[in-house]
Each structure stands twice: as C-alpha cells, then as structure tokens.
C-alpha cells in the first residue's frame, strides 16, 4: 500500500507541473493582469489530491482540514491563487508522508507491543512446555483468555479438540 501512495504522490506532483504550465494572464478580468490556470485540469487534480490526502493522512488529519480550507474561494481570488494554496498543503502532506510523520498512534502502540513481544520471545527458552503457551499469548485476546472454552474444560461430546472460532469453541492450550 505504501508503494501505491508513493507512486500516487509522484504522479500528482507531475500533474502539478502540467497545471502550472497552463498559467496565463487574463486581460478582461476585474483584477488587472490576473493569473489563471486551466480550470478543468485544476478541478481534476484537486479531487485526486484530496482523495490521496484523505487516504494517506486521514480525513480528520490537519492536512485534510487545511486542504479543505485552502479550497475555499476568497474575495477577488483567481484560480491560480487557489492553486498555490492547495499546492502548498499538498507539498506539506507529501513531505510529512515521506518523512514518516503520519503514522497514527494506534500503529505506533502496536509496533511497540510487537517489539516487546519479540524481546520476550528472544529471552525465553523454548521447550515443548513453553512453545504452546507462547502461541496462545499471540492469539487474539478472547481466545487467549479462554473465552472459547466449552463446558468448563473444553470437553465436548467427542472430547477435547479444536473446532474453530465462535461461542462454545475449545481452544487447546
């Protein structure tokens, strides 16, 4: 997924250059020598960039919020000024993405917990006795806590054994 986002940031960066090359001055504008870019290209790029920022950064991220603010027209604004604002936000999101500053706290905590588990596993002596409990430790919490035990000991009609996931399921330790 990361490669897809990297590639997409680069594609949109190239499209930015193309849009920038469409810059022209309008003579009939209220604002003297107002600069504009191709509106169709800008609209298309804006949707793509907004979607990428929502996916890569999150739609509750500061990058996304700032992109939405930058999209809003202001008095006597040209689409070139709008283009410059959203381009700045896009570059900020791209820089933070490439710098690795967009990892949500959940991912950081999961990575930290995994590192702790690996450290514990490296220090443990594995015998026939310790391998099975360690495997249980790495299972989802309800199963590791015995939520899958049936009949108080996992003994069904055909004795103890693995029957899959769900209520009344025995998970051997």
Beta strands, then each sheet from edge to edge (+ up, - down):
strand 1: 24-26
strand 2: 34-36
sheet 1: 1+ 2-
end
